[in-house]
Amino acid sequence: MINGTDLKSAIISGANNLLQYRSSIDELNIFPVPDGDTGSNMSLTISSAVRELNKADNPSAGEVAHTAAQAMLRGARGNSGVILSVLSGGFSKGLNGKSSASAEDLVNALGIGVENAYKTVMKPTEGTILTVARMGCEAGRAALQKTDEPAKVWEAVCKGAEDALKQTPELLPVLKRAGVVDAGGKGLCLIFEGMLSFLRDGTIIEEEKHDAAANSGDDFFKNAAAEFDTEIHFTYCTEFIIGRSADCKKDPAELRAFLETLGDCVLVVADEEIIKVHVHTEHPGKALEKALEFGQLLTVKVDNMKEQHRKASEESKASKENAAPVSDNENDTAEPPVPAAPVNDVGFVAVATGKGLKTLFTDLGCAQVVNGGQTMNPSTEQLAAAVCATPAKTVMILPNNKNIVLAAEQVAPLVTDRKTVVLPTRTVPEGLSAMLAYNPDMSVEENTVNMMQAANGVKTGTVTYAARDSEFGGRKIHKDDVMGLVNGKLEIVDHVHDVSHVCIKLIRSMVDHRTSFITLIYGAGVTEQAANEVYGQLKSKLSSDIEITLVQGGQPVYYYLISVE
């Protein structure tokens, strides 16, 4: 039997093993565009669990699984991170109430996770992390016929998962052409192998401390005391988690309303079991006393922000004088949004990066624009915080990236006081078109249909660069080559690195007799002069019936984002 402490150590070992190879998983990108972030997303997701598990003292197996699942749900990033969190959620259900777990318990719990993961993905694709998880579980079940030793059975799980990983290129031709295995599946194998290291040998794989990116926190509460540019009105940053009492019927909105009378930056997110709270106040004691009306305090953290700010300012003064200049996008940070009461009927949350794009979505009516996009997938918890800060009874989320849609769909369980609707927009142009199609006189259901019809009617062009040498579709691609893509399909590769030429050529290939509008959004790597020259050439070469709009988006990664309607 595996007790709770052993299971905790196994999961931490699995997480550390993944962290060690995070960068190599990122490099398993099947396409040379700079979006290889699977390793980062999975690492940040499971790191959320490690932070919570490190706080657990002498837990049962069921408690360990539950703690890990809850943390990963909130910290899930990207499709791979969400699927990992769903696998963990099923694992938690399978071990619910168990003080320790047998080999059969572990395999059955994994099976529940696999079943839930397949249900979560709208169109499950074999040759992905789903296949690796399923075949690992099947191998574990077969091993149970021969032994009941947890280490040996989990070794079979690892072997089955590894065999499945080797098959992924045969199941997904795109992987075979790129000469790689599935990145998410590889990450899951590393987690399983790290767990096996402890279950078999009692050895916890150590975390690679030098990998700063993998170890960066994704804390629900961002303590930004050292980043304040304005006066700090309240001294104490107070954070705590309440374990909700089964007999307490109080609405968390009551706690939020009370805290708003004590200070600012109030954030309250609840599910059926816990309430997580953040507030800046002069009276942390009053906040904690009120919290006890809702249940037991599980964790409490109170920081003196004025003192932190003073120390941080002194320590960073010299380094700031010598620091290299940082672009607007790299320095695009903010405190967590402040929750707002759901007073309006409908509100919007969009995901985008770059000041220009954020302004566009704000001007179109988005109450919150979450920083994120390609290579920067926000967590489910960050999206939930943005939903809570949108003053509406129904909040529509526009992910604007195919790798953020699943994370957005996991928001609903974290938000109890308003309804969430996810519009599965896959690109920024789709999101902009959807917002333009919103009609306040229509119902939410009617708008959902109309907005997605508008989004699906957009051709999205992107001009970006190759992040690595590659061969794709018979074309040799070299690092830093400029590439033009239409709806994610590679159309142009330019070895001369002429961004303007690629942009004009790509747009001309996207235009047909039905085209009425073109929106050209230029990013951080393009000067205003260069963008205006492209705009002028398009005006002279395309039909005068086509309306062309030039917008400064300021986005990273993409030189140009193009919308053709």
For each residue, the residues with C-beta under 8 A, 3 or more apart:
1: 100 101 102 150
2: 6 7 10 61 100 101 102 106 150 199
3: 6 7 60 61 99 100
4: 7 8 56 58 59 60 61 62 63 64 99 100
5: 8 9 58 59
6: 2 3 9 10 198 199
7: 2 3 4 10 11 61 64 65 101
8: 4 5 11 12 53 56 59 64
9: 5 6 12 13 198 204
10: 2 6 7 13 14 194 195 196 198 199
11: 7 8 14 15 46 49 50 53 64 68 195
12: 8 9 15 16 50 53 54 204
13: 9 10 16 17 194 195 197 198 203 204 205
14: 10 11 17 18 46 190 191 192 193 194 195 205
15: 11 12 18 19 43 46 47 49 50 191 194 207
16: 12 13 19 20 194 204 205 206 207 208
17: 13 14 20 21 190 191 193 194 197 205
18: 14 15 21 22 25 39 42 43 46 187 190 191 194
19: 15 16 22 43 47 207 208 211 214 215
20: 16 17 190 205 207 208 211
21: 17 18 24 25 39 186 190
22: 18 19 25 26 39 40 42 43 211 213 214
23: 26 27 39 211 213 214
24: 21 27 28 39
25: 18 21 22 28 38 39 42 183 186 187 190
26: 22 23 29 36 37 38 39 40 183
27: 23 24 36 468
28: 24 25 36 38 39 180 181 182 183 186
29: 26 32 33 35 36 38 180 183 467 468
30: 174 175 177 178 180
31: 35 178 470 472 490
32: 29 466 467 468 469 470 472 477 479 481 483
33: 29 374 464 466 467 483 485
34: 374 375 464 465 467 557
35: 29 31 374 375 403 557
36: 26 27 28 29 39 183 375 467
37: 26 40 41 78 375 376 377 403
38: 25 26 28 29 41 42 78 80 183 184 187
39: 18 21 22 23 24 25 26 28 36 42 43 183 187 214
40: 22 26 37 43 44 77 213 214
41: 37 38 44 45 77 78 79 80 81 377 403
42: 18 22 25 38 39 45 46 78 80 81 84 184 187 188 191
43: 15 18 19 22 39 40 46 47 214
44: 40 41 47 48 75 77 81 214 216 218 379
45: 41 42 48 49 72 75 76 77 80 81 82 84 85 379
46: 11 14 15 18 42 43 49 50 72 84 191
47: 15 19 43 44 50 51 75 214 215 217 218
48: 44 45 51 52 71 72 74 75 218 379
49: 11 15 45 46 52 53 67 68 69 71 72 75 88
50: 11 12 15 46 47 53 54
51: 47 48 54 55 71 217 219
52: 48 49 55 56 67 68 70 71
53: 8 11 12 49 50 56 64 67 68 71
54: 12 50 51
55: 51 52 299
56: 4 8 52 53 59 63 64 67
57:
58: 4 5
59: 4 5 8 56 63 64 67
60: 3 4 63 64 98 99 100
61: 2 3 4 7 64 65 95 98 99 100 101 105
62: 4 65 66 92 95 96 97 98 99
63: 4 56 59 60 66 67
64: 4 7 8 11 53 56 59 60 61 67 68 95
65: 7 61 62 68 69 88 91 92 94 95 96 109
66: 62 63 69 70 92 95 96
67: 49 52 53 56 59 63 64 70 71
68: 11 49 52 53 64 65 71 72 88 91 92
69: 49 65 66 72 73 85 88 89 91 92
70: 52 66 67 73 74 92 271 273 274
71: 48 49 51 52 53 67 68 74 75
72: 45 46 48 49 68 69 75 76 81 84 85 88 89
73: 69 70 76 85 88 89 380 410 413 414
74: 48 70 71 220 379 380 381 384 414
75: 44 45 47 48 49 71 72 81 85 218 379 380 381
76: 45 72 73 81 82 84 85 379 380 406 407 410
77: 40 41 44 45 81 82 218 377 378 379 380 407
78: 37 38 41 42 81 82 377 403 404 406 407
79: 41 82 83 184 402 403 405 406 407
80: 38 41 42 45 83 84 129 183 184 187
81: 41 42 44 45 72 75 76 77 78 84 85 377 379 407
82: 45 76 77 78 79 85 86 120 380 406 407 409 410
83: 79 80 86 87 117 120 121 129 130 184 406
84: 42 45 46 72 76 80 81 87 88 129 184 187 188 191
85: 45 69 72 73 75 76 81 82 88 89 380 410
86: 82 83 89 90 113 116 117 120
87: 83 84 90 91 110 113 114 116 117 133 188
88: 49 65 68 69 72 73 84 85 91 92 113
89: 69 72 73 85 86 92 93 113 116
90: 86 87 93 94 109 110 111 112 113 114 115 116 117
91: 65 68 69 87 88 94 95 109 110 112 113
92: 62 65 66 68 69 70 88 89 95 96 109
93: 89 90 96 109 112
94: 65 90 91 105 108 109 110 111 112 113
95: 61 62 64 65 66 91 92 98 101 105 109
96: 62 65 66 92 93
97: 62
98: 60 61 62 95 101 105
99: 3 4 60 61 62
100: 1 2 3 4 60 61
101: 1 2 7 61 95 98 105 106 109 150
102: 1 2 105 106 148 150
103: 106 107 140 143 144 147 148 149 150 152 153 154
104: 107 108 144 148
105: 61 94 95 98 101 102 108 109
106: 2 101 102 103 109 110 140 150 153 154
107: 103 104 110 111 137 140 141 144 153 157
108: 94 104 105 111 112
109: 65 90 91 92 93 94 95 101 105 106 112 113
110: 87 90 91 94 106 107 113 114 133 136 137 140 157
111: 90 94 107 108 114 115 137 141
112: 90 91 93 94 108 109 115 116
113: 86 87 88 89 90 91 94 109 110 116 117 133
114: 87 90 110 111 117 118 130 133 134 137
115: 90 111 112 118 119
116: 86 87 89 90 112 113 119 120
117: 83 86 87 90 113 114 120 121 129 130 133
118: 114 115 121 124 130 134
119: 115 116
120: 82 83 86 116 117 406 409
121: 83 117 118 124 125 130 406
122:
123:
124: 118 121 128 130
125: 121 128 130 172
126: 130 131 171 172
127: 131 167 168 169 170 171 172 175 182
128: 124 125 131 132 168 172 182 184 185
129: 80 83 84 117 132 133 182 184 185 187 188
130: 83 114 117 118 121 124 125 126 133 134
131: 126 127 128 134 135 164 167 168 171 182 185
132: 128 129 135 136 161 164 165 168 182 184 185 188 189
133: 87 110 113 114 117 129 130 136 137 161 188
134: 114 118 130 131 137 138 164
135: 131 132 138 139 160 161 163 164
136: 110 132 133 139 140 157 158 160 161 164 188 192
137: 107 110 111 114 133 134 140 141 157 160
138: 134 135 141 142 160
139: 135 136 142 143 156 157 159 160 161 163
140: 103 106 107 110 136 137 143 144 153 154 156 157 160
141: 107 111 137 138 144 145
142: 138 139 145 146 156
143: 103 139 140 146 147 152 153 155 156 157
144: 103 104 107 140 141 147 148 153
145: 141 142
146: 142 143
147: 103 143 144 152 153
148: 102 103 104 144 153
149: 103 152 153
150: 1 2 101 102 103 106 153 154 199
151: 154 155 196 199 200
152: 103 143 147 149 155 156
153: 103 106 107 140 143 144 147 148 149 150 156 157
154: 103 106 140 150 151 157 158 192 195 196 199 200
155: 143 151 152 158 159 196 200
156: 139 140 142 143 152 153 159 160
157: 107 110 136 137 139 140 143 153 154 160 161 192
158: 136 154 155 161 162 189 192 193 196
159: 139 155 156 162 163
160: 135 136 137 138 139 140 156 157 163 164
161: 132 133 135 136 139 157 158 164 165 185 188 189 192
162: 158 159 165 166 189
163: 135 139 159 160 166 167
164: 131 132 134 135 136 160 161 167 168 185
165: 132 161 162 168 181 182 185 186 189
166: 162 163 169 181
167: 127 131 163 164 170 171
168: 127 128 131 132 164 165 171 172 175 181 182 185
169: 127 166 172 175 176 179 180 181
170: 127 167 176
171: 126 127 131 167 168 175
172: 125 126 127 128 168 169 175 176 182
173: 176 177
174: 30 177 178
175: 30 127 168 169 171 172 178 180 181 182
176: 169 170 172 173 179
177: 30 173 174 471 472 473
178: 30 31 174 175 470 471 472
179: 169 176
180: 28 29 30 169 175 183
181: 28 165 166 168 169 175 185 186
182: 28 127 128 129 131 132 165 168 172 175 185 186
183: 25 26 28 29 36 38 39 80 180 186 187
184: 38 42 79 80 83 84 128 129 132 187 188
185: 128 129 131 132 161 164 165 168 181 182 188 189
186: 21 25 28 165 181 182 183 189 190
187: 18 25 38 39 42 80 84 129 183 184 190 191
188: 42 84 87 129 132 133 136 161 184 185 191 192
189: 132 158 161 162 165 185 186 192 193
190: 14 17 18 20 21 25 186 187 193 194
191: 14 15 17 18 42 46 84 187 188 194 195
192: 14 136 154 157 158 161 188 189 195 196
193: 14 17 158 189 190 196 197
194: 10 13 14 15 16 17 18 190 191 197 198 205
195: 10 11 13 14 154 191 192 198 199
196: 10 151 154 155 158 192 193 199 200
197: 13 17 193 194 200 201 203 204 205
198: 6 9 10 13 194 195 201 202 203 204 205
199: 2 6 10 150 151 154 195 196
200: 151 154 155 196 197
201: 197 198
202: 198
203: 13 197 198
204: 9 12 13 16 197 198
205: 13 14 16 17 20 194 197 198
206: 16
207: 15 16 19 20 215
208: 16 19 20 211 214
209: 215
210:
211: 19 20 22 23 208 214 215
212: 215 216
213: 22 23 40 216
214: 19 22 23 39 40 43 44 47 208 211
215: 19 47 207 209 211 212
216: 44 212 213
217: 47 51
218: 44 47 48 75 77 379 381
219: 51 222 223
220: 74 269 276 278 381 385
221: 237 239 267 276 278 336
222: 219 335 336
223: 219 237 303 308
224: 227 228 333 335
225: 228 232 237 303 305 306 308 309 312
226: 308 309 312 313 316
227: 224 333 335
228: 224 225 231 232 305 309
229:
230:
231: 228
232: 225 228 235 280 305 306 309
233: 263 264 280
234: 263 264 280 281 282 305
235: 232 282 304 305 306
236: 280 281 282 284 302 303 304 305
237: 221 223 225 278 280 301 302 303 305
238: 277 278 279 280 281 284 287 288 301 302
239: 221 277 278 299 300 301 302
240: 276 277 287 288 291 297 298 299 300 301
241: 274 275 276 277 297 298 299
242: 274 275 276 277 291 294 295 296 297 298
243: 273 274 295 296 297 298
244: 248 270 272 273 274 275 294 295
245: 248 294 295 296
246:
247:
248: 244 245 293 294 295
249:
250: 254 255 293 294
251: 254 417
252: 255 256 268 270 275 294 416 417
253: 256 257 268 341 417
254: 250 251 257 258
255: 250 252 258 259 268 275 277 290 291 293 294
256: 252 253 259 260 266 268 339 341
257: 253 254 260 261 341
258: 254 255 261 262 290
259: 255 256 262 263 266 268 277 279 281 287 290
260: 256 257 263 264 266
261: 257 258
262: 258 259 279 281 282 283 286 287
263: 233 234 259 260 266 279 280 281 282 283
264: 233 234 260 279 280 338
265: 278 279 280 335 336 338
266: 256 259 260 263 277 278 279 338 339
267: 221 276 277 278 279 336 337 338 339 385 388
268: 252 253 255 256 259 275 276 277 278 339 388
269: 220 275 276 381 384 385 388 414 415
270: 244 252 274 275 276 414 416
271: 70 274 413 414 416
272: 244
273: 70 243 244
274: 70 241 242 243 244 270 271 298
275: 241 242 244 252 255 268 269 270 291 294 295
276: 220 221 240 241 242 267 268 269 270
277: 238 239 240 241 242 255 259 266 267 268 287 291
278: 220 221 237 238 239 265 266 267 268 336
279: 238 259 262 263 264 265 266 267 287
280: 232 233 234 236 237 238 263 264 265 305
281: 234 236 238 259 262 263 284 286 287
282: 234 235 236 262 263
283: 262 263 286 287
284: 236 238 281 287 288 302
285: 288 289
286: 262 281 283 289 290
287: 238 240 259 262 277 279 281 283 284 290 291
288: 238 240 284 285 291 292 297 300
289: 285 286 292
290: 255 258 259 286 287 293
291: 240 242 255 275 277 287 288 294 295 297
292: 288 289 295 296 297
293: 248 250 255 290
294: 242 244 245 248 250 252 255 275 291
295: 242 243 244 245 248 275 291 292
296: 242 243 245 292
297: 240 241 242 243 288 291 292 300
298: 240 241 242 243 274
299: 55 239 240 241
300: 239 240 288 297
301: 237 238 239 240
302: 236 237 238 239 284
303: 223 225 236 237 308
304: 235 236 307 308
305: 225 228 232 234 235 236 237 280 308 309
306: 225 232 235 309 310
307: 304 310 311
308: 223 225 226 303 304 305 311 312
309: 225 226 228 232 305 306 312 313
310: 306 307 313 314
311: 307 308 314 315
312: 225 226 308 309 315 316
313: 226 309 310 316 317
314: 310 311 317
315: 311 312 319
316: 226 312 313 319 320
317: 313 314 320 321
318: 321 322
319: 315 316 322 323
320: 316 317 323
321: 317 318
322: 318 319
323: 319 320 326
324:
325:
326: 323 330 331
327: 330 331 524 556
328: 331 332 354 355 524 554
329: 332 353 354 355 524 554 555 556
330: 326 327 556
331: 326 327 328
332: 328 329 353 354 355 371
333: 224 227 371
334: 337 371
335: 222 224 227 265
336: 221 222 265 267 278 385
337: 267 334 368 385 386 388 389
338: 264 265 266 267 389
339: 256 266 267 268 385 388 389
340: 343 367 388 389 390 391
341: 253 256 257 391
342: 391 392 393 417 418
343: 340 391 392 393
344: 347 391 392 393
345: 392 393 394
346: 392 393 394 395 396 440 444 447
347: 344 367 390 391 392 394 395 396
348: 361 365 366 367 368 390 395 396 397 398 435 438
349: 366 367 368 369 370 383 386 387 390 395 396 397 398
350: 361 366 368 369 370 397 398 400 431 435
351: 369 370 371 372 373 378 383 397 398 399 400 401 404 408 431
352: 357 358 360 361 369 370 371 372 373 400 428 431 555
353: 329 332 357 358 371 372 373 376 555 556
354: 328 329 332 357 358 523 524 553 554 555 556
355: 328 329 332 358 359 554
356: 359 360 521 551 552 553 554 555
357: 352 353 354 360 361 369 428 521 553 554 555
358: 352 353 354 355 361 362 369 371
359: 355 356 362 363
360: 352 356 357 363 364 432 551 553
361: 348 350 352 357 358 364 366 369 398 431 432 435
362: 358 359 365 366 369
363: 359 360
364: 360 361 432 435 436 438
365: 348 362 435 438
366: 348 349 350 361 362 369 398 435
367: 340 347 348 349 389 390 391 392
368: 337 348 349 350 386 387 389 390
369: 349 350 351 352 357 358 361 362 366
370: 349 350 351 352 378 382 383 386
371: 332 333 334 351 352 353 358 376 378
372: 351 352 353 376 377 378 382 401 404
373: 351 352 353 376 377 400 401 404 428 555 557
374: 33 34 35 401 403 557 558
375: 34 35 36 37 556 557
376: 37 353 371 372 373
377: 37 41 77 78 81 372 373 401 403 404 407
378: 77 351 370 371 372 382 383 404 407
379: 44 45 48 74 75 76 77 81 218 382 383 407
380: 73 74 75 76 77 82 85 383 384 407 408 410 411 414
381: 74 75 218 220 269 384 385 414
382: 370 372 378 379 385 386
383: 349 351 370 378 379 380 386 387 397 407 408 411
384: 74 269 380 381 387 388 411 414 415
385: 220 267 269 336 337 339 381 382 388 389
386: 337 349 368 370 382 383 389 390
387: 349 368 383 384 390 395 397 411 415 418 420
388: 267 268 269 337 339 340 384 385 415 417 418
389: 337 338 339 340 367 368 385 386
390: 340 347 348 349 367 368 386 387 395 418
391: 340 341 342 343 344 347 367
392: 342 343 344 345 346 347 367 395 418
393: 342 343 344 345 346 418 419
394: 345 346 347 418 419 420 421 444
395: 346 347 348 349 387 390 392 415 418 419 420 421
396: 346 347 348 349 420 421 422 423 444 447 448 451
397: 348 349 350 351 383 387 408 411 420 421 422 423
398: 348 349 350 351 361 366 423 425 431 434 435
399: 351 402 404 405 407 408 422 423 424 425 426 431
400: 350 351 352 373 404 425 426 427 428 430 431
401: 351 372 373 374 377 404 405 426 427
402: 79 399 405 426 427
403: 35 37 41 78 79 374 377 406
404: 78 351 372 373 377 378 399 400 401 407 408
405: 79 399 401 402 408 409 422 424 426
406: 76 78 79 82 83 120 121 403 409 410
407: 76 77 78 79 81 82 377 378 379 380 383 399 404 410 411
408: 351 380 383 397 399 404 405 411 422 424
409: 82 120 405 406 412 422
410: 73 76 82 85 380 406 407 413 414
411: 380 383 384 387 397 407 408 414 415 420 422
412: 409 415 419 420
413: 73 271 410
414: 73 74 269 270 271 380 381 384 410 411
415: 269 384 387 388 395 411 412 418 420
416: 252 270 271
417: 251 252 253 342 388
418: 342 387 388 390 392 393 394 395 415
419: 393 394 395 412
420: 387 394 395 396 397 411 412 415
421: 394 395 396 397 444 448
422: 396 397 399 405 408 409 411
423: 396 397 398 399 431 434 448 451 452 455
424: 399 405 408 452
425: 398 399 400 430 431 434 452 455
426: 399 400 401 402 405 430 460
427: 400 401 402 430 431 458 460 462 561
428: 352 357 373 400 431 432 460 521 553 555 561
429: 432 433 458 460 519 521 561 562 563
430: 400 425 426 427 433 434 455 456 458 460
431: 350 351 352 361 398 399 400 423 425 427 428 434 435 455
432: 360 361 364 428 429 435 436 519 563
433: 429 430 436 437 454 455 457 458 563 565
434: 398 423 425 430 431 437 438 451 452 454 455
435: 348 350 361 364 365 366 398 431 432 438 451
436: 364 432 433 454
437: 433 434 447 450 451 453 454 455
438: 348 364 365 434 435 447 450 451
439: 442 446 447 450
440: 346
441:
442: 439 446 447 450
443: 446 447
444: 346 394 396 421 447 448
445: 448 449
446: 439 442 443 449 450
447: 346 396 437 438 439 442 443 444 450 451
448: 396 421 423 444 445 451 452
449: 445 446 452 453
450: 437 438 439 442 446 447 453 454
451: 396 423 434 435 437 438 447 448 454 455
452: 423 424 425 434 448 449 455 456
453: 437 449 450 456 457
454: 433 434 436 437 450 451 457 458
455: 423 425 430 431 433 434 437 451 452 458
456: 430 452 453
457: 433 453 454 565
458: 427 429 430 433 454 455 563 564 565
459: 486 487 510 562 563 564 565
460: 426 427 428 429 430 486 487 488 561 562 563
461: 484 485 486 506 507 510 560 561 562 563 564
462: 427 484 485 558 560 561 562
463: 482 483 484 485 499 502 503 506 558 559 560 562
464: 33 34 482 483 485 557 558 559
465: 34 480 481 482 483 559
466: 32 33 469 470 477 478 479 480 481 482 483 493
467: 29 32 33 34 36 479
468: 27 29 32 479
469: 32 466 477 478 479
470: 31 32 178 466 477
471: 177 178 474 475 476 477
472: 31 32 177 178 475 477 490
473: 177 490
474: 471
475: 471 472 490 493
476: 471
477: 32 466 469 470 471 472 481 483 493
478: 466 469 481 495
479: 32 466 467 468 469
480: 465 466 497
481: 32 465 466 477 478 493 494 495 497
482: 463 464 465 466 492 493 494 496 497 498 499 502 559
483: 32 33 463 464 465 466 477 490 492 493 494 502
484: 461 462 463 490 491 492 494 502 503 505 506
485: 33 461 462 463 464 488 489 490 491 506
486: 459 460 461 489 491 506 509 510
487: 459 460
488: 460 485
489: 485 486
490: 31 472 473 475 483 484 485 493
491: 484 485 486 506 509
492: 482 483 484 502 505 506 509
493: 466 475 477 481 482 483 490
494: 481 482 483 484 497 498 501 502
495: 478 481
496: 482 501
497: 480 481 482 494
498: 482 494 501 502
499: 463 482 502 503 525 526 530 559 560
500: 503 504 530 533 534 537
501: 494 496 498 504 505
502: 463 482 483 484 492 494 498 499 505 506
503: 463 484 499 500 506 507 520 534 559 560 562
504: 500 501 507 508 534 537 538 541
505: 484 492 501 502 508 509
506: 461 463 484 485 486 491 492 502 503 509 510 562
507: 461 503 504 510 511 518 520 538 542 562 564
508: 504 505 511 541 542
509: 486 491 492 505 506
510: 459 461 486 506 507 515 562 564
511: 507 508 515 518 542 546 564
512: 515
513:
514:
515: 510 511 512 518 543 546 564 565
516: 545 546 547 565
517: 546 547 548 549 563 564 565
518: 507 511 515 538 542 546 547 548 549 562 563 564 565
519: 429 432 548 549 551 562 563
520: 503 507 531 534 535 538 548 549 550 551 560 562
521: 356 357 428 429 551 552 553 555 560 561 562 563
522: 526 528 530 531 534 550 551 552 553 559 560
523: 354 526 553 554 555 556 557 558 559 560 561
524: 327 328 329 354 554 555 556
525: 499 556 559
526: 499 522 523 530 531 559 560
527: 530 531
528: 522 531 532 552
529: 532 533
530: 499 500 522 526 527 533 534
531: 520 522 526 527 528 534 535 550 552
532: 528 529 535 536 550
533: 500 529 530 536 537
534: 500 503 504 520 522 530 531 537 538 560
535: 520 531 532 538 539 548 550
536: 532 533 539 540
537: 500 504 533 534 540 541
538: 504 507 518 520 534 535 541 542 548
539: 535 536 542 548
540: 536 537
541: 504 508 537 538
542: 507 508 511 518 538 539 546 548
543: 515 546
544:
545: 516
546: 511 515 516 517 518 542 543
547: 516 517 518
548: 517 518 519 520 535 538 539 542
549: 517 518 519 520
550: 520 522 531 532 535
551: 356 360 519 520 521 522
552: 356 521 522 528 531
553: 354 356 357 360 428 521 522 523 561
554: 328 329 354 355 356 357 523 524
555: 329 352 353 354 356 357 373 428 521 523 524 558 561
556: 327 329 330 353 354 375 523 524 525
557: 34 35 373 374 375 464 523
558: 374 462 463 464 523 555 561
559: 463 464 465 482 499 503 522 523 525 526
560: 461 462 463 499 503 520 521 522 523 526 534
561: 427 428 429 460 461 462 521 523 553 555 558
562: 429 459 460 461 462 463 503 506 507 510 518 519 520 521
563: 429 432 433 458 459 460 461 517 518 519 521
564: 458 459 461 507 510 511 515 517 518
565: 433 457 458 459 515 516 517 518
